[in-house]
Amino acid sequence: MKFVDEAEITVEAGKGGNGCMSFRREKFIPKGGPDGGDGGDGGSVYLVGDANLNTLVDFRYQRRYKAQAGQGGMGANCTGKAGEDLYVRVPVGTSVVDKFTEELIADIAEHGQTVVVAKGGFHGLGNTRFKSSTNRSPTKATKGTDGEVRTLQLQLKVIADVGLLGMPNAGKSTLLRAVSAARPKVADYPFTTLVPGLGVVRIELERSFVMADIPGVIEGASEGAGLGFRFLKHLSRTRLLLHLVDAAPLDDADPVQQAQAIVDELASFSPTLAQKERWLVLNKADMASAEQLAVLEQRFRDELGWQLPIYRISAINSGGCDRLCQDVMRSVEQHRRRLAEDEDYKSEQAARDQRMELEIRQSIERSRAQRAAARQALEDDDFDDFDDDY
């Protein structure tokens, strides 16, 4: 199935049914009075989180969702039937943003979470509602109001405890295969992962965490280079980042400079995301000597001011992976306990997530505007060349 993590849809709630203007007319009842009933409320549109979905591909084919309108009122004080609500299933991890106001409507993070995104119209009132001691035969009835219409931008971010970050061919997919049952594509030739992958790392019974592998990041990604910003946003939901660095690159690239390029891209994309806890993992340690690794670690500490843990692993043969996963598990469990016990910590994390969400949306819109301007400039150049030919 094709992985799609962005979609734009239009949702339209149902219109409220009109009120009825009617008078009771029966044999032997010459002055029956008003008996017009109210209309029914329009149906609303809801988004429901579904853990069984993992892509927004369905929204590429159906882009408009409309709830049922309310039925009009009838005589004999009969109320119109309310329109049926429309429930649209979306993957867990979907952010819902109003396209025009850029308001974050909802962040669907749990299975079964239900959010109203378009409220149905209010029903119209029948003329029975307007009778009084001074108005025995009211001829007034109101119409139902229109339902809300919204254009929504859906953005799916994978939900994981740990995110793998690094240049292409740093060994992220190999590490995911080594520590989980996930089977992302790996090969003995250079290529990059095209879609995010998830794997469950089981330490022991009832102790596990979810690891996410995103496509490799290159210099200029925050401005749209390579796969660009498209997958950087998936790191925003993770608790911890593992920054994989190729300790023995075949092209003689400098691992420290590559790591600095990744840090710069994160900071450009979202300063708050760049401040997320990040551990350094030197992969392919079996291809370098202990002295070379020690020198490399010291360079990271001196040139980048690295103060967080540094691990040496060989993902291809699982060397060092067990210790890394054990330490990650302890960090994740500590985070989970603090969320459950410390309200201040929970509020702090929620505020950070909101700030990160805003920065990511602004970065995405800025990058889209730059690409649109570049395309327009290219079209203008082509048009000028056409004029020169004639």
Buried (B, 14 or more C-beta within 10 A) or exposed (E): EEBBBBBBBBBBBBBBBBBBBBBBEEEEEEEEEBBBBBBBBBBBBBBBBBEEBBBBBBBBEEEEBBBBBBBBBBBEBBBBBBBBBBEBEBBBBBBBBBEEEEEBBBBBBEEEBEBBBBBBBBBBBBBBBBBEEEEEEBEBBBBBBBBBEBBBBBBBBBBBBBBBBBBBBBBBBBBBBBBBEBEBEBEEEEEBBEBBBBBBBBBEEEEBBBBBBBBBBBBBBBBBBBBBBBBBBBBBBBBBBBBBBBBBBEEEEEBBEBBBBBBBBBBBBBEBBBEBEBBBBBBBBBBBEEEEBEEBBEBBEEEEEBEEBBBBBBBBEBBBBEEBBEBBBEBBBEBEEBBEEEEEBEEEBEEBBEBBBBBBBEBBEBBEEEEEEEEEEEEEEEEEEEEEEE
